[in-house]
Amino acid sequence: MKTIEIIGYRRANLGKTGSQKLRDEGLVPCVLYGGADQIHFYAPMILFRELVYTNEAHFVHLNVEGEECQAILQEIQFHPVSEVILHADFLRVIENRKVKMNIPARLVGQAPGVAKGGALVQKRSTLKVYAFPKDMPDHIDVDVTALDFHHAIKVGDIKVANLEFIDPKQASVAVVEVPRAAKMAAEDAAAAAAAPAEAAAAPAAGAPAAAGAEPKKAEAPKKEEGKK
């Protein structure tokens, strides 16, 4: 997995006012966890571009005023409207200790269902895994070459050496769905094919009785016992 360097500076003011002032100056308030003490620092927002706006996972080489360590981005918060980065949490990485990471999933191959007119839909863009840092990939390839209509690839179907998947095994990663227009056309065709058969099976209203059949005689009403 590739590593991106982020240079940070320790924070003196940890309140909301100080955090907002940093954002106004194009800086991101951050916290580093996983050591003896939490380290509060800030870093230029531009340094997050290759870390956040990418379809690959990365390690981070943090340098906070000369104190260096390997870390991963654990959580990041964005403004709901402007999408400005509000806060970032990092976790210190230790080589002999497993960590959890969200790894981007890539769909590879041609799904047979797509060739038949279906739409390939990716249900999960990332997969949460648990592994040693040395075994972490920058992405996970998901083979869709056996994916047909109404079939799905689930988390439990994906096998990668030395990786433990944290997401539910029954969670869908990719599925081939039938487009609504194609589904309606198939339903119309089935209804049209069934109409002649139903018409032939139902007798016409008011049709005469079959030849040779005697008309059924009306039975006389029975007298009740005791009455003349």
Protein Blocks (a to p, Z undefined) as FASTA:
>chain_A
ZZddddddddfblcfklmmmmmmnopacdddehifbdcdddddfklmmmmmmccbdcddd
ddeehiacddddfbdcddfklopafbdcdddddfklccddddddddedjdfklmnopacd
dfbfbdcddddfklpcfbdcddfklccehiacdfklpccehiacfbdfklcfbdcdddfk
lmmmmmmmmmmmmmmmmmmmpccehiacdehiacdddddddddehiZZ
